[in-house]
């Protein structure tokens, strides 16, 4: 998977919104993730709250390293991650890079 090898671009460089054709192409590399209302989203299920929190902490560590952060919703054994580059007001390649890296955690 090519996205997994990449690193997120600094915020100043990733402001170019992806054209719909590129969103579709990159979505094929992270098929577990869905584009909903212009946001990239995936739901994860866990045995319980401790496992969900371990996962969220790993995602947070990775997000800090890559300087690209998801919106996180936690409900006991369920975690929903949503990516959207707010500065670009659209999806950017960074969103897909993070999705691929998070897939490698689970």
C-alpha positions in Angstrom: 0.0 0.0 0.0 1.6 3.2 -1.1 -0.2 5.6 1.3 1.2 3.7 4.3 4.8 4.6 3.2 4.0 8.3 3.0 4.2 11.0 5.6 1.7 13.8 6.0 2.6 17.1 4.4 2.9 20.2 6.7 -0.4 22.0 7.0 0.9 24.9 4.8 1.5 22.5 1.9 -1.6 20.3 2.0 -4.2 23.0 1.4 -5.1 21.8 -2.1 -8.5 20.0 -2.0 -8.5 16.7 -3.8 -10.6 16.4 -7.0 -13.4 13.8 -6.8 -11.4 11.5 -9.1 -8.5 11.4 -6.7 -10.8 10.9 -3.7 -12.2 7.8 -5.5 -8.8 6.5 -6.4 -7.4 6.9 -2.9 -10.5 5.5 -1.3 -9.6 2.2 -3.1 -6.5 2.0 -0.9 -8.5 2.3 2.3 -11.8 0.5 1.4 -12.8 0.1 5.1 -13.1 3.9 5.2 -16.2 5.7 3.7 -16.5 9.2 2.3 -19.6 10.7 3.9 -20.6 14.3 3.4 -17.1 15.2 2.2 -15.4 13.5 5.3 -13.4 10.3 5.5 -14.8 8.1 8.3 -14.5 4.6 9.8 -16.1 2.8 12.7 -14.0 0.4 14.8 -15.4 -2.1 17.4 -13.7 -3.4 20.4 -14.3 -6.0 23.2 -14.8 -3.1 25.7 -13.8 0.3 26.8 -10.2 -0.4 27.8 -9.4 -1.8 24.3 -11.1 1.2 22.7 -9.1 3.6 24.7 -5.8 1.8 24.0 -6.6 2.2 20.3 -7.5 5.9 20.7 -4.3 6.5 22.5 -2.3 4.9 19.7 -4.2 7.0 17.1 -3.5 10.1 19.2 0.2 9.3 19.3 0.3 8.8 15.5 -1.7 12.0 14.9 0.8 14.0 16.9 3.7 12.5 15.0 2.1 13.2 11.7 0.6 16.5 12.8 -2.8 15.5 11.3 -5.6 14.8 13.8 -9.0 13.1 13.4 -12.2 13.9 15.1 -12.8 11.0 17.6 -16.1 9.7 18.9 -15.9 7.1 21.6 -18.9 5.1 22.8 -17.8 2.3 25.2 -16.6 -0.4 22.7 -17.0 1.7 19.6 -14.7 4.3 18.1 -15.5 6.5 15.1 -12.7 8.4 13.4 -13.4 11.2 11.0 -10.8 13.0 8.9 -11.3 16.3 7.1 -8.6 18.9 6.5 -10.2 22.0 8.0 -7.7 24.5 6.6 -8.5 23.2 3.1 -12.2 22.8 3.8 -12.0 19.5 2.0 -10.3 16.1 1.9 -6.6 16.2 1.2 -4.1 13.4 0.7 -3.1 13.7 4.4 -6.5 12.4 5.3 -6.0 9.2 3.3 -2.4 8.8 4.5 -3.7 8.8 8.1 -6.4 6.4 7.3 -3.9 3.9 5.8 -1.6 4.3 8.9 -4.5 3.7 11.3 -5.5 0.6 9.3 -2.1 -0.8 10.1 -2.8 -0.5 13.8 -5.8 -2.7 13.8 
